Amino acid sequence: MPSSKITPIQTVRLMHRKNIFGRYTGWNRVAWDYVGYVHHVRRPQDGDSVYRWVGDCAVCSNPPTYRVYSVAATKRVLKFWNTTGGAILLLGLGAIPFGIWGPVDRDGIWIGAGVGAVLLGLMLLGLADDYFGFIGPGVSSSGHPVHRLILPDKTEV
């Protein structure tokens, strides 16, 4: 959980993808090259409205816009995702043995629901691991968009 790295003046790295087509790195594998610039963004005060930050991309003329949340709002969202993800994960881990050794299991419903709950809980915990209070293009870890916004200690693959 990146809650220890969430500060009133957040240091982020705005990265721009250098290549249009992926670089071949092996059978069925492609790599993307990014160039990154460090920015220091002031978060809004706790209780203030969301701040819109336009990233200064030195490579292109199309800067991305991000919504920046306060430290307290970010920690509330992280607490919610971690609590919900952990509870769903524990319920799923409890449903699997109940389905295996429980008195009644109709066609593996408990086992299937338990596995689904485990996967959902892990997904929510993974979302909480990537969240740091900025919402906009290239913040999540999926895909290879033109712009990426990451914390400076995260490694880009």
VMD Tcl script that builds the backbone (N, CA, C; Angstrom):
set m [mol new atoms 471]
animate dup $m
set s [atomselect $m all]
$s set {name element resname resid chain x y z} {
  {N N MET 1 A 0.842 -1.177 0.000}
  {CA C MET 1 A 0.000 0.000 0.000}
  {C C MET 1 A 0.883 1.236 0.000}
  {N N PRO 2 A 0.673 2.164 -0.932}
  {CA C PRO 2 A 1.559 3.314 -1.020}
  {C C PRO 2 A 1.173 4.465 -0.094}
  {N N SER 3 A 0.433 4.221 0.978}
  {CA C SER 3 A -0.043 5.321 1.815}
  {C C SER 3 A 1.103 6.077 2.473}
  {N N SER 4 A 2.255 5.453 2.701}
  {CA C SER 4 A 3.376 6.170 3.300}
  {C C SER 4 A 4.004 7.138 2.310}
  {N N LYS 5 A 3.764 6.953 1.012}
  {CA C LYS 5 A 4.333 7.820 -0.001}
  {C C LYS 5 A 3.390 8.943 -0.396}
  {N N ILE 6 A 2.229 9.017 0.200}
  {CA C ILE 6 A 1.251 10.047 -0.142}
  {C C ILE 6 A 1.540 11.269 0.716}
  {N N THR 7 A 1.930 12.356 0.055}
  {CA C THR 7 A 2.348 13.566 0.752}
  {C C THR 7 A 1.584 14.767 0.193}
  {N N PRO 8 A 1.540 15.889 0.926}
  {CA C PRO 8 A 0.856 17.078 0.412}
  {C C PRO 8 A 1.471 17.616 -0.880}
  {N N ILE 9 A 2.764 17.487 -1.030}
  {CA C ILE 9 A 3.416 17.817 -2.301}
  {C C ILE 9 A 3.911 16.495 -2.864}
  {N N GLN 10 A 3.169 15.968 -3.839}
  {CA C GLN 10 A 3.418 14.623 -4.370}
  {C C GLN 10 A 4.437 14.677 -5.502}
  {N N THR 11 A 5.430 13.825 -5.425}
  {CA C THR 11 A 6.402 13.691 -6.501}
  {C C THR 11 A 5.939 12.564 -7.408}
  {N N VAL 12 A 5.718 12.879 -8.679}
  {CA C VAL 12 A 5.268 11.903 -9.663}
  {C C VAL 12 A 6.181 11.987 -10.888}
  {N N ARG 13 A 6.136 10.915 -11.670}
  {CA C ARG 13 A 6.896 10.894 -12.917}
  {C C ARG 13 A 5.907 10.755 -14.066}
  {N N LEU 14 A 5.853 11.785 -14.917}
  {CA C LEU 14 A 5.022 11.760 -16.108}
  {C C LEU 14 A 5.874 11.233 -17.252}
  {N N MET 15 A 5.430 10.128 -17.841}
  {CA C MET 15 A 6.228 9.462 -18.862}
  {C C MET 15 A 5.504 9.509 -20.199}
  {N N HIS 16 A 6.271 9.651 -21.268}
  {CA C HIS 16 A 5.729 9.682 -22.625}
  {C C HIS 16 A 6.313 8.502 -23.402}
  {N N ARG 17 A 5.423 7.783 -24.105}
  {CA C ARG 17 A 5.870 6.626 -24.885}
  {C C ARG 17 A 6.640 7.113 -26.110}
  {N N LYS 18 A 7.839 6.558 -26.324}
  {CA C LYS 18 A 8.693 7.000 -27.421}
  {C C LYS 18 A 8.383 6.297 -28.736}
  {N N ASN 19 A 7.995 5.042 -28.703}
  {CA C ASN 19 A 7.805 4.306 -29.951}
  {C C ASN 19 A 6.323 4.112 -30.258}
  {N N ILE 20 A 6.002 4.122 -31.566}
  {CA C ILE 20 A 4.619 3.909 -32.012}
  {C C ILE 20 A 4.308 2.419 -32.017}
  {N N PHE 21 A 5.235 1.634 -32.501}
  {CA C PHE 21 A 5.068 0.189 -32.530}
  {C C PHE 21 A 5.971 -0.429 -31.482}
  {N N GLY 22 A 5.513 -1.514 -30.874}
  {CA C GLY 22 A 6.289 -2.175 -29.834}
  {C C GLY 22 A 7.585 -2.766 -30.367}
  {N N ARG 23 A 8.601 -2.741 -29.527}
  {CA C ARG 23 A 9.905 -3.304 -29.870}
  {C C ARG 23 A 9.892 -4.801 -29.581}
  {N N TYR 24 A 10.282 -5.617 -30.565}
  {CA C TYR 24 A 10.274 -7.079 -30.435}
  {C C TYR 24 A 11.332 -7.505 -29.421}
  {N N THR 25 A 10.914 -8.286 -28.407}
  {CA C THR 25 A 11.856 -8.753 -27.381}
  {C C THR 25 A 11.848 -10.258 -27.220}
  {N N GLY 26 A 11.206 -10.956 -28.114}
  {CA C GLY 26 A 11.143 -12.407 -28.015}
  {C C GLY 26 A 9.821 -12.898 -28.558}
  {N N TRP 27 A 9.679 -14.204 -28.570}
  {CA C TRP 27 A 8.469 -14.785 -29.120}
  {C C TRP 27 A 7.256 -14.273 -28.371}
  {N N ASN 28 A 6.345 -13.632 -29.090}
  {CA C ASN 28 A 5.080 -13.145 -28.565}
  {C C ASN 28 A 5.256 -12.118 -27.441}
  {N N ARG 29 A 6.345 -11.357 -27.481}
  {CA C ARG 29 A 6.598 -10.329 -26.466}
  {C C ARG 29 A 6.996 -9.030 -27.140}
  {N N VAL 30 A 6.484 -7.931 -26.591}
  {CA C VAL 30 A 6.765 -6.607 -27.123}
  {C C VAL 30 A 7.093 -5.686 -25.953}
  {N N ALA 31 A 8.052 -4.797 -26.137}
  {CA C ALA 31 A 8.430 -3.835 -25.101}
  {C C ALA 31 A 8.153 -2.422 -25.605}
  {N N TRP 32 A 7.846 -1.541 -24.670}
  {CA C TRP 32 A 7.580 -0.144 -24.988}
  {C C TRP 32 A 8.590 0.710 -24.248}
  {N N ASP 33 A 9.105 1.714 -24.913}
  {CA C ASP 33 A 10.090 2.610 -24.309}
  {C C ASP 33 A 9.415 3.916 -23.921}
  {N N TYR 34 A 9.699 4.367 -22.706}
  {CA C TYR 34 A 9.139 5.614 -22.195}
  {C C TYR 34 A 10.271 6.531 -21.770}
  {N N VAL 35 A 10.040 7.824 -21.896}
  {CA C VAL 35 A 10.942 8.830 -21.350}
  {C C VAL 35 A 10.145 9.578 -20.293}
  {N N GLY 36 A 10.739 9.777 -19.114}
  {CA C GLY 36 A 9.978 10.329 -18.003}
  {C C GLY 36 A 10.563 11.600 -17.439}
  {N N TYR 37 A 9.673 12.415 -16.894}
  {CA C TYR 37 A 10.050 13.677 -16.271}
  {C C TYR 37 A 9.404 13.747 -14.898}
  {N N VAL 38 A 10.174 14.170 -13.903}
  {CA C VAL 38 A 9.685 14.254 -12.533}
  {C C VAL 38 A 8.992 15.598 -12.327}
  {N N HIS 39 A 7.825 15.555 -11.682}
  {CA C HIS 39 A 7.050 16.753 -11.355}
  {C C HIS 39 A 6.696 16.707 -9.878}
  {N N HIS 40 A 6.573 17.884 -9.293}
  {CA C HIS 40 A 6.130 18.022 -7.906}
  {C C HIS 40 A 4.771 18.713 -7.942}
  {N N VAL 41 A 3.729 17.993 -7.543}
  {CA C VAL 41 A 2.358 18.485 -7.638}
  {C C VAL 41 A 1.820 18.711 -6.231}
  {N N ARG 42 A 1.293 19.918 -6.006}
  {CA C ARG 42 A 0.692 20.227 -4.705}
  {C C ARG 42 A -0.739 19.699 -4.682}
  {N N ARG 43 A -1.045 18.886 -3.679}
  {CA C ARG 43 A -2.394 18.360 -3.515}
  {C C ARG 43 A -3.278 19.426 -2.888}
  {N N PRO 44 A -4.611 19.333 -3.096}
  {CA C PRO 44 A -5.501 20.276 -2.402}
  {C C PRO 44 A -5.513 19.995 -0.899}
  {N N GLN 45 A -5.902 21.004 -0.143}
  {CA C GLN 45 A -6.009 20.834 1.308}
  {C C GLN 45 A -7.144 19.867 1.608}
  {N N ASP 46 A -7.068 19.205 2.750}
  {CA C ASP 46 A -8.131 18.282 3.142}
  {C C ASP 46 A -9.452 19.030 3.244}
  {N N GLY 47 A -10.474 18.514 2.574}
  {CA C GLY 47 A -11.781 19.145 2.551}
  {C C GLY 47 A -11.999 20.033 1.340}
  {N N ASP 48 A -10.945 20.415 0.626}
  {CA C ASP 48 A -11.104 21.228 -0.585}
  {C C ASP 48 A -11.545 20.355 -1.746}
  {N N SER 49 A -11.996 21.002 -2.804}
  {CA C SER 49 A -12.449 20.255 -3.975}
  {C C SER 49 A -11.254 19.686 -4.742}
  {N N VAL 50 A -11.565 18.851 -5.688}
  {CA C VAL 50 A -10.541 18.174 -6.474}
  {C C VAL 50 A -9.785 19.197 -7.318}
  {N N TYR 51 A -8.476 19.027 -7.391}
  {CA C TYR 51 A -7.616 19.915 -8.156}
  {C C TYR 51 A -7.341 19.283 -9.516}
  {N N ARG 52 A -7.418 20.059 -10.575}
  {CA C ARG 52 A -7.092 19.572 -11.919}
  {C C ARG 52 A -5.675 20.024 -12.250}
  {N N TRP 53 A -4.829 19.042 -12.553}
  {CA C TRP 53 A -3.433 19.323 -12.885}
  {C C TRP 53 A -3.185 18.925 -14.331}
  {N N VAL 54 A -2.664 19.847 -15.111}
  {CA C VAL 54 A -2.306 19.568 -16.494}
  {C C VAL 54 A -0.825 19.232 -16.512}
  {N N GLY 55 A -0.529 17.972 -16.874}
  {CA C GLY 55 A 0.853 17.516 -16.901}
  {C C GLY 55 A 1.643 18.216 -17.985}
  {N N ASP 56 A 2.853 18.618 -17.662}
  {CA C ASP 56 A 3.721 19.301 -18.613}
  {C C ASP 56 A 4.572 18.256 -19.326}
  {N N CYS 57 A 4.119 17.835 -20.507}
  {CA C CYS 57 A 4.859 16.837 -21.279}
  {C C CYS 57 A 5.812 17.571 -22.221}
  {N N ALA 58 A 7.108 17.342 -22.053}
  {CA C ALA 58 A 8.116 18.023 -22.865}
  {C C ALA 58 A 8.253 17.411 -24.253}
  {N N VAL 59 A 7.624 16.258 -24.494}
  {CA C VAL 59 A 7.775 15.572 -25.770}
  {C C VAL 59 A 6.698 15.973 -26.766}
  {N N CYS 60 A 5.442 16.049 -26.319}
  {CA C CYS 60 A 4.342 16.297 -27.252}
  {C C CYS 60 A 3.609 17.586 -26.892}
  {N N SER 61 A 2.688 17.980 -27.767}
  {CA C SER 61 A 1.917 19.200 -27.535}
  {C C SER 61 A 0.513 18.881 -27.022}
  {N N ASN 62 A 0.285 17.659 -26.569}
  {CA C ASN 62 A -1.016 17.251 -26.068}
  {C C ASN 62 A -0.872 16.824 -24.605}
  {N N PRO 63 A -0.797 17.770 -23.672}
  {CA C PRO 63 A -0.573 17.408 -22.265}
  {C C PRO 63 A -1.807 16.762 -21.652}
  {N N PRO 64 A -1.626 15.717 -20.862}
  {CA C PRO 64 A -2.762 15.066 -20.209}
  {C C PRO 64 A -3.226 15.853 -18.983}
  {N N THR 65 A -4.504 15.705 -18.649}
  {CA C THR 65 A -5.085 16.362 -17.481}
  {C C THR 65 A -5.452 15.303 -16.453}
  {N N TYR 66 A -5.110 15.563 -15.190}
  {CA C TYR 66 A -5.355 14.618 -14.107}
  {C C TYR 66 A -6.164 15.291 -13.013}
  {N N ARG 67 A -6.995 14.498 -12.341}
  {CA C ARG 67 A -7.685 14.949 -11.131}
  {C C ARG 67 A -6.834 14.539 -9.943}
  {N N VAL 68 A -6.535 15.485 -9.081}
  {CA C VAL 68 A -5.674 15.243 -7.922}
  {C C VAL 68 A -6.527 15.371 -6.665}
  {N N TYR 69 A -6.479 14.355 -5.814}
  {CA C TYR 69 A -7.251 14.339 -4.580}
  {C C TYR 69 A -6.356 14.634 -3.388}
  {N N SER 70 A -6.955 15.108 -2.318}
  {CA C SER 70 A -6.206 15.461 -1.110}
  {C C SER 70 A -5.641 14.208 -0.443}
  {N N VAL 71 A -4.770 14.423 0.506}
  {CA C VAL 71 A -4.155 13.310 1.236}
  {C C VAL 71 A -5.221 12.522 1.988}
  {N N ALA 72 A -6.141 13.218 2.662}
  {CA C ALA 72 A -7.177 12.525 3.441}
  {C C ALA 72 A -8.115 11.737 2.532}
  {N N ALA 73 A -8.512 12.323 1.394}
  {CA C ALA 73 A -9.403 11.610 0.473}
  {C C ALA 73 A -8.709 10.383 -0.112}
  {N N THR 74 A -7.435 10.510 -0.426}
  {CA C THR 74 A -6.691 9.378 -0.966}
  {C C THR 74 A -6.578 8.260 0.060}
  {N N LYS 75 A -6.291 8.614 1.296}
  {CA C LYS 75 A -6.188 7.588 2.338}
  {C C LYS 75 A -7.533 6.940 2.642}
  {N N ARG 76 A -8.633 7.690 2.512}
  {CA C ARG 76 A -9.959 7.094 2.687}
  {C C ARG 76 A -10.237 6.054 1.603}
  {N N VAL 77 A -9.917 6.381 0.357}
  {CA C VAL 77 A -10.138 5.435 -0.733}
  {C C VAL 77 A -9.258 4.201 -0.550}
  {N N LEU 78 A -8.008 4.408 -0.167}
  {CA C LEU 78 A -7.114 3.264 0.075}
  {C C LEU 78 A -7.628 2.381 1.206}
  {N N LYS 79 A -8.111 2.998 2.278}
  {CA C LYS 79 A -8.643 2.219 3.401}
  {C C LYS 79 A -9.868 1.423 2.968}
  {N N PHE 80 A -10.753 2.042 2.164}
  {CA C PHE 80 A -11.942 1.353 1.685}
  {C C PHE 80 A -11.567 0.169 0.798}
  {N N TRP 81 A -10.667 0.383 -0.162}
  {CA C TRP 81 A -10.287 -0.709 -1.065}
  {C C TRP 81 A -9.565 -1.829 -0.329}
  {N N ASN 82 A -8.681 -1.492 0.590}
  {CA C ASN 82 A -7.973 -2.525 1.338}
  {C C ASN 82 A -8.908 -3.297 2.264}
  {N N THR 83 A -9.825 -2.596 2.943}
  {CA C THR 83 A -10.766 -3.268 3.837}
  {C C THR 83 A -11.724 -4.157 3.060}
  {N N THR 84 A -12.293 -3.608 1.982}
  {CA C THR 84 A -13.235 -4.384 1.177}
  {C C THR 84 A -12.543 -5.563 0.510}
  {N N GLY 85 A -11.381 -5.320 -0.078}
  {CA C GLY 85 A -10.644 -6.413 -0.726}
  {C C GLY 85 A -10.239 -7.494 0.252}
  {N N GLY 86 A -9.780 -7.110 1.441}
  {CA C GLY 86 A -9.399 -8.099 2.444}
  {C C GLY 86 A -10.582 -8.897 2.960}
  {N N ALA 87 A -11.721 -8.225 3.166}
  {CA C ALA 87 A -12.910 -8.936 3.649}
  {C C ALA 87 A -13.437 -9.913 2.601}
  {N N ILE 88 A -13.482 -9.488 1.354}
  {CA C ILE 88 A -13.944 -10.390 0.289}
  {C C ILE 88 A -12.976 -11.556 0.119}
  {N N LEU 89 A -11.690 -11.297 0.223}
  {CA C LEU 89 A -10.698 -12.368 0.130}
  {C C LEU 89 A -10.881 -13.387 1.252}
  {N N LEU 90 A -11.070 -12.911 2.477}
  {CA C LEU 90 A -11.271 -13.833 3.602}
  {C C LEU 90 A -12.574 -14.610 3.472}
  {N N LEU 91 A -13.645 -13.957 3.009}
  {CA C LEU 91 A -14.902 -14.674 2.799}
  {C C LEU 91 A -14.744 -15.753 1.730}
  {N N GLY 92 A -14.026 -15.446 0.689}
  {CA C GLY 92 A -13.795 -16.436 -0.365}
  {C C GLY 92 A -12.957 -17.601 0.124}
  {N N LEU 93 A -11.919 -17.293 0.919}
  {CA C LEU 93 A -11.098 -18.380 1.470}
  {C C LEU 93 A -11.886 -19.232 2.453}
  {N N GLY 94 A -12.882 -18.642 3.108}
  {CA C GLY 94 A -13.732 -19.422 4.007}
  {C C GLY 94 A -14.784 -20.232 3.261}
  {N N ALA 95 A -15.219 -19.746 2.098}
  {CA C ALA 95 A -16.261 -20.452 1.338}
  {C C ALA 95 A -15.718 -21.695 0.640}
  {N N ILE 96 A -14.459 -21.691 0.277}
  {CA C ILE 96 A -13.897 -22.851 -0.439}
  {C C ILE 96 A -13.892 -24.101 0.440}
  {N N PRO 97 A -13.353 -24.059 1.672}
  {CA C PRO 97 A -13.421 -25.264 2.501}
  {C C PRO 97 A -14.854 -25.643 2.882}
  {N N PHE 98 A -15.721 -24.647 3.030}
  {CA C PHE 98 A -17.110 -24.948 3.318}
  {C C PHE 98 A -17.741 -25.725 2.163}
  {N N GLY 99 A -17.352 -25.392 0.955}
  {CA C GLY 99 A -17.858 -26.121 -0.207}
  {C C GLY 99 A -17.284 -27.517 -0.310}
  {N N ILE 100 A -16.050 -27.694 0.152}
  {CA C ILE 100 A -15.419 -29.019 0.064}
  {C C ILE 100 A -15.931 -29.931 1.173}
  {N N TRP 101 A -15.936 -29.447 2.422}
  {CA C TRP 101 A -16.291 -30.291 3.552}
  {C C TRP 101 A -17.640 -29.946 4.170}
  {N N GLY 102 A -18.343 -28.985 3.607}
  {CA C GLY 102 A -19.624 -28.566 4.172}
  {C C GLY 102 A -20.701 -29.627 3.996}
  {N N PRO 103 A -21.807 -29.474 4.723}
  {CA C PRO 103 A -22.866 -30.482 4.666}
  {C C PRO 103 A -23.578 -30.539 3.314}
  {N N VAL 104 A -23.769 -29.394 2.680}
  {CA C VAL 104 A -24.507 -29.381 1.410}
  {C C VAL 104 A -23.770 -28.484 0.426}
  {N N ASP 105 A -23.484 -28.998 -0.759}
  {CA C ASP 105 A -22.904 -28.191 -1.824}
  {C C ASP 105 A -23.583 -28.577 -3.120}
  {N N ARG 106 A -24.356 -27.707 -3.655}
  {CA C ARG 106 A -25.104 -28.007 -4.870}
  {C C ARG 106 A -24.271 -27.634 -6.077}
  {N N ASP 107 A -23.734 -28.622 -6.730}
  {CA C ASP 107 A -22.984 -28.456 -7.967}
  {C C ASP 107 A -21.774 -27.528 -7.826}
  {N N GLY 108 A -21.150 -27.508 -6.699}
  {CA C GLY 108 A -19.936 -26.717 -6.502}
  {C C GLY 108 A -20.164 -25.223 -6.404}
  {N N ILE 109 A -21.339 -24.807 -5.962}
  {CA C ILE 109 A -21.648 -23.376 -5.863}
  {C C ILE 109 A -20.718 -22.682 -4.878}
  {N N TRP 110 A -20.497 -23.281 -3.714}
  {CA C TRP 110 A -19.646 -22.658 -2.702}
  {C C TRP 110 A -18.201 -22.561 -3.169}
  {N N ILE 111 A -17.731 -23.585 -3.848}
  {CA C ILE 111 A -16.345 -23.561 -4.331}
  {C C ILE 111 A -16.190 -22.496 -5.411}
  {N N GLY 112 A -17.126 -22.463 -6.357}
  {CA C GLY 112 A -17.059 -21.458 -7.416}
  {C C GLY 112 A -17.181 -20.041 -6.893}
  {N N ALA 113 A -18.105 -19.839 -5.956}
  {CA C ALA 113 A -18.263 -18.510 -5.368}
  {C C ALA 113 A -17.029 -18.129 -4.555}
  {N N GLY 114 A -16.438 -19.101 -3.874}
  {CA C GLY 114 A -15.223 -18.824 -3.099}
  {C C GLY 114 A -14.061 -18.436 -3.980}
  {N N VAL 115 A -13.877 -19.160 -5.083}
  {CA C VAL 115 A -12.787 -18.820 -6.010}
  {C C VAL 115 A -13.029 -17.450 -6.627}
  {N N GLY 116 A -14.278 -17.157 -7.001}
  {CA C GLY 116 A -14.600 -15.842 -7.545}
  {C C GLY 116 A -14.354 -14.728 -6.544}
  {N N ALA 117 A -14.705 -14.961 -5.285}
  {CA C ALA 117 A -14.481 -13.963 -4.250}
  {C C ALA 117 A -12.991 -13.756 -3.994}
  {N N VAL 118 A -12.217 -14.835 -4.025}
  {CA C VAL 118 A -10.769 -14.704 -3.848}
  {C C VAL 118 A -10.183 -13.847 -4.965}
  {N N LEU 119 A -10.585 -14.105 -6.203}
  {CA C LEU 119 A -10.073 -13.327 -7.335}
  {C C LEU 119 A -10.498 -11.863 -7.253}
  {N N LEU 120 A -11.741 -11.609 -6.854}
  {CA C LEU 120 A -12.213 -10.238 -6.702}
  {C C LEU 120 A -11.463 -9.519 -5.578}
  {N N GLY 121 A -11.245 -10.194 -4.463}
  {CA C GLY 121 A -10.487 -9.589 -3.366}
  {C C GLY 121 A -9.068 -9.262 -3.759}
  {N N LEU 122 A -8.408 -10.169 -4.498}
  {CA C LEU 122 A -7.045 -9.897 -4.963}
  {C C LEU 122 A -7.023 -8.738 -5.954}
  {N N MET 123 A -8.057 -8.629 -6.794}
  {CA C MET 123 A -8.121 -7.528 -7.742}
  {C C MET 123 A -8.264 -6.187 -7.009}
  {N N LEU 124 A -9.116 -6.129 -5.986}
  {CA C LEU 124 A -9.280 -4.891 -5.231}
  {C C LEU 124 A -8.009 -4.521 -4.471}
  {N N LEU 125 A -7.321 -5.508 -3.929}
  {CA C LEU 125 A -6.055 -5.226 -3.253}
  {C C LEU 125 A -4.999 -4.742 -4.243}
  {N N GLY 126 A -5.018 -5.267 -5.459}
  {CA C GLY 126 A -4.095 -4.792 -6.496}
  {C C GLY 126 A -4.410 -3.370 -6.923}
  {N N LEU 127 A -5.696 -3.033 -7.019}
  {CA C LEU 127 A -6.069 -1.653 -7.333}
  {C C LEU 127 A -5.607 -0.699 -6.235}
  {N N ALA 128 A -5.734 -1.118 -5.005}
  {CA C ALA 128 A -5.295 -0.279 -3.897}
  {C C ALA 128 A -3.783 -0.093 -3.914}
  {N N ASP 129 A -3.053 -1.072 -4.401}
  {CA C ASP 129 A -1.603 -0.961 -4.450}
  {C C ASP 129 A -1.158 0.067 -5.484}
  {N N ASP 130 A -1.915 0.238 -6.566}
  {CA C ASP 130 A -1.548 1.188 -7.618}
  {C C ASP 130 A -2.116 2.583 -7.401}
  {N N TYR 131 A -3.051 2.765 -6.493}
  {CA C TYR 131 A -3.743 4.046 -6.338}
  {C C TYR 131 A -2.918 4.999 -5.483}
  {N N PHE 132 A -2.750 6.241 -5.964}
  {CA C PHE 132 A -2.067 7.243 -5.164}
  {C C PHE 132 A -2.740 8.605 -5.241}
  {N N GLY 133 A -4.037 8.636 -5.624}
  {CA C GLY 133 A -4.808 9.863 -5.555}
  {C C GLY 133 A -4.824 10.689 -6.820}
  {N N PHE 134 A -4.331 10.166 -7.928}
  {CA C PHE 134 A -4.382 10.847 -9.215}
  {C C PHE 134 A -5.246 10.005 -10.146}
  {N N ILE 135 A -6.159 10.656 -10.870}
  {CA C ILE 135 A -7.003 9.943 -11.822}
  {C C ILE 135 A -6.884 10.644 -13.162}
  {N N GLY 136 A -6.587 9.854 -14.184}
  {CA C GLY 136 A -6.439 10.401 -15.521}
  {C C GLY 136 A -5.827 9.363 -16.442}
  {N N PRO 137 A -5.425 9.769 -17.638}
  {CA C PRO 137 A -4.886 8.812 -18.607}
  {C C PRO 137 A -3.550 8.231 -18.173}
  {N N GLY 138 A -3.438 6.922 -18.239}
  {CA C GLY 138 A -2.171 6.256 -17.955}
  {C C GLY 138 A -1.831 6.098 -16.495}
  {N N VAL 139 A -2.803 6.181 -15.595}
  {CA C VAL 139 A -2.509 6.014 -14.172}
  {C C VAL 139 A -2.548 4.549 -13.777}
  {N N SER 140 A -3.507 3.807 -14.291}
  {CA C SER 140 A -3.596 2.391 -13.940}
  {C C SER 140 A -2.481 1.618 -14.633}
  {N N SER 141 A -2.253 0.410 -14.185}
  {CA C SER 141 A -1.117 -0.365 -14.693}
  {C C SER 141 A -1.452 -1.187 -15.928}
  {N N SER 142 A -2.632 -0.995 -16.515}
  {CA C SER 142 A -2.996 -1.809 -17.672}
  {C C SER 142 A -2.683 -1.078 -18.967}
  {N N GLY 143 A -2.235 -1.826 -19.943}
  {CA C GLY 143 A -1.988 -1.268 -21.272}
  {C C GLY 143 A -0.710 -0.457 -21.357}
  {N N HIS 144 A -0.498 0.107 -22.519}
  {CA C HIS 144 A 0.684 0.934 -22.781}
  {C C HIS 144 A 0.238 2.219 -23.453}
  {N N PRO 145 A -0.375 3.148 -22.696}
  {CA C PRO 145 A -0.875 4.381 -23.295}
  {C C PRO 145 A 0.263 5.330 -23.653}
  {N N VAL 146 A -0.075 6.422 -24.318}
  {CA C VAL 146 A 0.932 7.408 -24.712}
  {C C VAL 146 A 1.560 8.044 -23.478}
  {N N HIS 147 A 0.769 8.392 -22.493}
  {CA C HIS 147 A 1.275 8.971 -21.252}
  {C C HIS 147 A 1.041 8.011 -20.099}
  {N N ARG 148 A 2.022 7.936 -19.215}
  {CA C ARG 148 A 1.909 7.166 -17.968}
  {C C ARG 148 A 2.245 8.101 -16.825}
  {N N LEU 149 A 1.551 7.946 -15.710}
  {CA C LEU 149 A 1.848 8.714 -14.513}
  {C C LEU 149 A 2.088 7.717 -13.392}
  {N N ILE 150 A 3.295 7.713 -12.863}
  {CA C ILE 150 A 3.653 6.749 -11.826}
  {C C ILE 150 A 4.399 7.450 -10.715}
  {N N LEU 151 A 4.500 6.781 -9.578}
  {CA C LEU 151 A 5.347 7.267 -8.505}
  {C C LEU 151 A 6.804 7.042 -8.893}
  {N N PRO 152 A 7.715 7.875 -8.463}
  {CA C PRO 152 A 9.105 7.750 -8.922}
  {C C PRO 152 A 9.778 6.436 -8.562}
  {N N ASP 153 A 9.355 5.762 -7.491}
  {CA C ASP 153 A 10.013 4.520 -7.110}
  {C C ASP 153 A 9.438 3.299 -7.837}
  {N N LYS 154 A 8.346 3.473 -8.593}
  {CA C LYS 154 A 7.788 2.357 -9.374}
  {C C LYS 154 A 8.663 2.129 -10.609}
  {N N THR 155 A 8.817 0.882 -10.972}
  {CA C THR 155 A 9.576 0.581 -12.179}
  {C C THR 155 A 8.617 0.392 -13.333}
  {N N GLU 156 A 8.995 0.864 -14.488}
  {CA C GLU 156 A 8.168 0.751 -15.679}
  {C C GLU 156 A 8.610 -0.459 -16.479}
  {N N VAL 157 A 7.657 -1.317 -16.819}
  {CA C VAL 157 A 7.970 -2.523 -17.588}
  {C C VAL 157 A 7.609 -2.295 -19.025}
}
mol reanalyze $m
mol bondsrecalc $m
mol representation Tube
mol addrep $m
